[in-house]
Amino acid sequence: MKFKGVIYVLLAALIYGVTPLLCSLTYPLGNNGFSMTFFRNFFVIPILYITIILKGVDLRLNKHEVKTLLPACILGACLSMLFLYTSYKYISIGTATTLHFSYPVFVLIISSIFFKEPIKITNVFVIFVAVIGISCFMNISEGFNIKGVLYAVASGIAYALFIVILDKNDLVSMNRYKLSFYIAVISVVILLCLNIPFKQLVFIQTLHSYFYMFIVSILTSIFGIIFLKEGIKLIGATNAAVFSLFEPLSSIIVSYLFLGTRISILQMVGCLLIIVSVLLLVKFNNNSC
């Protein structure tokens, strides 16, 4: 297994694990999941465009890239994050993140059904161990809001489709800045169109809210997507999905360090199981990549 690819995916997992905490800080300030998704993509467009111009990257797209970019943007950067951010309104971040991280299972299923990839028993076992670990983070004492649960699971399914589309349609070979730029632009256009009937976009917010959204935008729509894309390119969609399970682990650690959130014994067990699952994946695939 290519160590560089693993590092890329782990960095993406760290970024995506930190950002939900920043997102949650904006909701008491008048923000919502729709606006969070919109501004996350909107803020990076000028930054990415300037970067592309300075690096002399060709922004033209061929027909194949257009056909694959649209579903990738709709599912990954738009619907997946929209569903996840909206779920925070109904259930806790820990529970929502737990349900979202059912996506490695969906990656395995989608790759098997639609692309006829053989399901390795070792991968099934690793994902099983990891899912048990992830479930240790779920806060069942708060009860379940069915709307929040459905949003979180839907985000996992959409994100799984996004990862598979990146891997199977050769989008991972596209220039990293060009890919991030088009994902952001298409997502903004889609959300603006959706806002016409639903009217969910909130422009009048506090400076603190805009600051948090800007940080989330830079972290996720530039660094997060780039690291994930490079990781998938080197180690494949299924392996990248499993290594991404470090995301809730990073979220728990950041909550402990910066918010003073207590870590329960059950969550410690969950952390250990996730680490074990990743180490097993490295061991099982050490000679295959």
VEXDREN-2710 file (C-alpha; in Angstrom, 1 decimal):
% VEXDREN-2710
k/r/px/py/pz
1/MET/0.0/0.0/0.0
2/LYS/1.3/3.4/-0.9
3/PHE/2.2/5.2/2.3
4/LYS/1.8/8.7/0.6
5/GLY/-1.8/7.9/-0.3
6/VAL/-2.5/6.8/3.2
7/ILE/-1.1/10.1/4.6
8/TYR/-3.2/12.1/2.2
9/VAL/-6.4/10.4/3.2
10/LEU/-5.6/10.7/6.9
11/LEU/-5.0/14.4/6.5
12/ALA/-8.4/14.8/4.8
13/ALA/-10.0/12.8/7.6
14/LEU/-8.4/15.2/10.2
15/ILE/-9.7/18.2/8.3
16/TYR/-13.2/16.8/7.9
17/GLY/-13.2/15.8/11.6
18/VAL/-12.4/19.3/12.8
19/THR/-14.9/21.2/10.6
20/PRO/-18.2/19.9/12.1
21/LEU/-17.2/21.6/15.4
22/LEU/-16.8/24.9/13.5
23/CYS/-20.1/24.4/11.7
24/SER/-21.9/23.8/15.0
25/LEU/-20.7/27.2/16.3
26/THR/-22.5/29.0/13.4
27/TYR/-26.0/27.6/14.0
28/PRO/-26.7/29.6/17.2
29/LEU/-25.6/32.7/15.2
30/GLY/-28.4/32.3/12.6
31/ASN/-26.8/29.9/10.2
32/ASN/-28.3/26.7/8.7
33/GLY/-27.1/23.6/6.8
34/PHE/-28.1/25.1/3.4
35/SER/-26.2/28.3/4.0
36/MET/-23.2/26.4/5.4
37/THR/-22.9/24.3/2.3
38/PHE/-23.3/27.3/0.0
39/PHE/-20.7/29.5/1.6
40/ARG/-18.3/26.6/2.1
41/ASN/-18.1/26.5/-1.7
42/PHE/-18.6/30.2/-2.5
43/PHE/-15.7/31.5/-0.5
44/VAL/-13.1/29.4/-2.2
45/ILE/-14.0/30.2/-5.8
46/PRO/-11.9/33.4/-6.2
47/ILE/-9.0/31.8/-4.3
48/LEU/-9.0/28.7/-6.5
49/TYR/-9.4/30.8/-9.7
50/ILE/-6.4/33.0/-8.8
51/THR/-4.3/29.9/-8.0
52/ILE/-5.3/28.3/-11.3
53/ILE/-4.4/31.4/-13.3
54/LEU/-1.0/31.8/-11.5
55/LYS/-0.2/28.1/-12.2
56/GLY/-1.3/28.3/-15.8
57/VAL/-3.8/25.4/-15.5
58/ASP/-6.1/24.9/-18.5
59/LEU/-9.7/25.3/-17.3
60/ARG/-11.3/23.7/-20.4
61/LEU/-13.3/20.5/-19.9
62/ASN/-13.8/17.7/-22.3
63/LYS/-17.2/15.9/-22.7
64/HIS/-16.3/13.0/-20.4
65/GLU/-15.2/15.4/-17.7
66/VAL/-18.4/17.4/-17.9
67/LYS/-20.6/14.2/-17.7
68/THR/-18.7/12.9/-14.6
69/LEU/-18.2/16.2/-12.8
70/LEU/-21.9/17.0/-12.6
71/PRO/-23.0/13.9/-10.7
72/ALA/-19.8/14.1/-8.6
73/CYS/-20.6/17.7/-7.6
74/ILE/-24.3/17.1/-7.0
75/LEU/-23.7/14.0/-4.8
76/GLY/-20.4/14.8/-3.1
77/ALA/-19.9/18.5/-2.5
78/CYS/-23.5/19.5/-2.6
79/LEU/-26.1/16.9/-1.4
80/SER/-23.7/15.0/0.9
81/MET/-22.6/18.0/2.8
82/LEU/-26.1/19.6/2.7
83/PHE/-27.6/16.5/4.3
84/LEU/-24.9/16.2/6.9
85/TYR/-24.9/19.8/7.9
86/THR/-28.7/19.8/8.1
87/SER/-28.7/16.7/10.3
88/TYR/-26.7/18.7/13.0
89/LYS/-29.9/20.7/13.5
90/TYR/-31.8/17.6/14.6
91/ILE/-29.2/15.2/16.2
92/SER/-25.8/15.6/17.9
93/ILE/-22.6/15.9/15.9
94/GLY/-21.4/12.6/17.3
95/THR/-24.5/10.7/16.3
96/ALA/-24.7/12.4/12.9
97/THR/-21.0/11.7/12.2
98/THR/-21.5/8.1/13.2
99/LEU/-24.4/7.6/10.8
100/HIS/-22.5/9.4/8.0
101/PHE/-19.6/7.0/8.4
102/SER/-21.7/4.2/7.2
103/TYR/-20.4/5.2/3.8
104/PRO/-17.5/2.8/3.6
105/VAL/-20.1/0.0/3.6
106/PHE/-21.9/1.7/0.7
107/VAL/-18.6/2.2/-1.2
108/LEU/-18.0/-1.6/-0.9
109/ILE/-21.6/-2.4/-2.0
110/ILE/-21.6/0.1/-4.9
111/SER/-18.2/-1.0/-6.2
112/SER/-19.3/-4.6/-6.1
113/ILE/-22.7/-4.2/-7.7
114/PHE/-22.0/-1.7/-10.4
115/PHE/-18.3/-2.3/-11.1
116/LYS/-18.1/-6.0/-10.3
117/GLU/-15.3/-5.6/-7.9
118/PRO/-14.8/-8.7/-5.8
119/ILE/-15.6/-8.3/-2.2
120/LYS/-12.6/-9.3/-0.1
121/ILE/-13.4/-11.0/3.2
122/THR/-10.5/-9.0/4.7
123/ASN/-12.1/-5.7/3.7
124/VAL/-15.5/-6.8/5.1
125/PHE/-13.9/-7.7/8.4
126/VAL/-11.9/-4.4/8.6
127/ILE/-15.1/-2.4/7.9
128/PHE/-17.1/-4.5/10.4
129/VAL/-14.5/-3.7/13.1
130/ALA/-14.4/-0.1/12.2
131/VAL/-18.2/0.3/12.2
132/ILE/-18.4/-1.2/15.7
133/GLY/-15.7/1.3/16.7
134/ILE/-17.7/4.2/15.1
135/SER/-20.9/3.1/16.9
136/CYS/-19.2/3.7/20.2
137/PHE/-19.4/7.4/19.5
138/MET/-23.2/7.4/19.1
139/ASN/-25.1/9.2/21.8
140/ILE/-28.2/7.1/22.2
141/SER/-29.2/8.7/25.5
142/GLU/-30.5/11.8/23.5
143/GLY/-33.0/9.7/21.6
144/PHE/-33.4/9.6/17.8
145/ASN/-35.0/12.2/15.6
146/ILE/-36.0/10.3/12.5
147/LYS/-35.5/13.3/10.3
148/GLY/-31.9/13.8/11.5
149/VAL/-31.1/10.1/11.2
150/LEU/-32.4/10.0/7.6
151/TYR/-30.4/13.1/6.7
152/ALA/-27.2/11.7/8.2
153/VAL/-27.6/8.3/6.4
154/ALA/-28.4/10.0/3.1
155/SER/-25.2/12.0/3.5
156/GLY/-23.3/8.8/3.8
157/ILE/-24.8/7.3/0.7
158/ALA/-24.2/10.4/-1.3
159/TYR/-20.6/10.6/-0.2
160/ALA/-20.0/7.0/-1.1
161/LEU/-21.2/7.7/-4.6
162/PHE/-18.9/10.7/-4.8
163/ILE/-15.9/8.6/-3.8
164/VAL/-16.7/5.9/-6.3
165/ILE/-17.3/8.4/-9.1
166/LEU/-14.0/10.1/-8.5
167/ASP/-12.2/6.7/-8.6
168/LYS/-14.0/5.0/-11.5
169/ASN/-14.3/7.9/-13.9
170/ASP/-10.7/9.0/-13.8
171/LEU/-11.5/12.4/-12.2
172/VAL/-8.6/11.6/-9.8
173/SER/-6.2/12.4/-12.7
174/MET/-7.6/15.9/-13.2
175/ASN/-5.6/18.8/-11.8
176/ARG/-6.3/19.1/-8.1
177/TYR/-7.1/22.9/-8.2
178/LYS/-9.2/22.5/-11.4
179/LEU/-11.3/19.8/-9.8
180/SER/-11.8/21.7/-6.6
181/PHE/-12.7/24.8/-8.6
182/TYR/-15.4/23.2/-10.7
183/ILE/-16.9/21.3/-7.7
184/ALA/-17.2/24.7/-5.9
185/VAL/-18.7/26.5/-8.9
186/ILE/-21.2/23.8/-9.8
187/SER/-22.3/23.4/-6.2
188/VAL/-22.9/27.2/-5.8
189/VAL/-25.0/27.2/-9.0
190/ILE/-27.0/24.2/-7.9
191/LEU/-27.7/25.7/-4.4
192/LEU/-28.7/29.0/-5.9
193/CYS/-31.2/27.3/-8.1
194/LEU/-32.5/25.2/-5.1
195/ASN/-32.8/28.4/-3.1
196/ILE/-35.4/29.8/-5.5
197/PRO/-38.2/27.5/-4.3
198/PHE/-36.9/26.6/-0.8
199/LYS/-35.5/30.1/0.3
200/GLN/-33.1/28.6/2.8
201/LEU/-30.1/30.8/2.1
202/VAL/-29.3/33.2/4.9
203/PHE/-27.1/36.2/4.0
204/ILE/-27.5/38.4/7.1
205/GLN/-25.3/36.7/9.7
206/THR/-22.7/37.9/12.2
207/LEU/-19.1/38.4/11.4
208/HIS/-18.2/35.5/13.7
209/SER/-20.5/33.2/11.7
210/TYR/-18.9/34.3/8.4
211/PHE/-15.4/33.9/9.8
212/TYR/-16.2/30.3/10.9
213/MET/-17.7/29.5/7.5
214/PHE/-14.6/31.0/5.7
215/ILE/-12.3/28.7/7.7
216/VAL/-14.5/25.7/7.0
217/SER/-14.5/26.7/3.3
218/ILE/-10.7/26.9/3.1
219/LEU/-10.1/23.6/5.0
220/THR/-12.7/21.5/3.2
221/SER/-13.1/22.9/-0.3
222/ILE/-9.4/23.3/-0.9
223/PHE/-7.3/21.1/1.4
224/GLY/-9.8/18.4/2.2
225/ILE/-10.9/17.7/-1.3
226/ILE/-7.4/17.9/-2.7
227/PHE/-6.0/15.5/-0.1
228/LEU/-8.9/13.0/-0.5
229/LYS/-8.6/13.1/-4.3
230/GLU/-4.8/12.4/-4.2
231/GLY/-5.4/9.7/-1.7
232/ILE/-8.0/7.9/-3.8
233/LYS/-5.7/8.2/-6.8
234/LEU/-3.0/6.3/-5.0
235/ILE/-4.8/3.7/-2.9
236/GLY/-8.3/3.4/-4.4
237/ALA/-11.8/4.2/-3.3
238/THR/-12.4/1.3/-0.8
239/ASN/-9.1/1.7/1.0
240/ALA/-9.6/5.5/1.1
241/ALA/-13.1/5.0/2.6
242/VAL/-11.7/2.8/5.4
243/PHE/-8.8/5.2/6.3
244/SER/-11.3/8.1/6.3
245/LEU/-12.8/6.4/9.4
246/PHE/-10.1/8.3/11.3
247/GLU/-12.4/11.4/10.9
248/PRO/-14.7/10.8/13.9
249/LEU/-11.6/9.9/15.9
250/SER/-10.0/13.3/15.1
251/SER/-13.3/15.0/15.9
252/ILE/-13.4/13.4/19.4
253/ILE/-9.8/14.4/20.1
254/VAL/-10.3/18.0/18.9
255/SER/-13.5/18.3/21.1
256/TYR/-11.5/17.1/24.1
257/LEU/-8.5/19.4/23.5
258/PHE/-10.4/22.6/22.6
259/LEU/-13.9/22.3/23.9
260/GLY/-13.2/20.3/27.1
261/THR/-15.5/17.5/26.1
262/ARG/-15.1/14.4/28.2
263/ILE/-14.1/11.2/26.5
264/SER/-16.0/8.2/27.9
265/ILE/-14.5/4.7/28.3
266/LEU/-16.8/3.5/25.5
267/GLN/-15.4/6.2/23.2
268/MET/-11.9/5.2/24.1
269/VAL/-12.8/1.6/23.1
270/GLY/-14.2/3.0/19.8
271/CYS/-10.9/4.9/19.1
272/LEU/-8.9/1.7/19.7
273/LEU/-11.1/-0.3/17.4
274/ILE/-10.8/2.3/14.6
275/ILE/-7.0/2.3/15.0
276/VAL/-7.0/-1.5/15.0
277/SER/-9.1/-1.6/11.8
278/VAL/-6.8/0.7/10.0
279/LEU/-3.7/-1.2/11.1
280/LEU/-5.4/-4.4/9.8
281/LEU/-6.1/-2.8/6.5
282/VAL/-2.5/-1.9/6.1
283/LYS/-1.4/-5.4/7.0
284/PHE/-3.9/-7.1/4.6
285/ASN/-3.1/-4.8/1.7
286/ASN/0.6/-4.3/2.3
287/ASN/1.7/-6.2/-0.8
288/SER/-1.4/-5.4/-3.0
289/CYS/-0.8/-1.8/-4.0
END
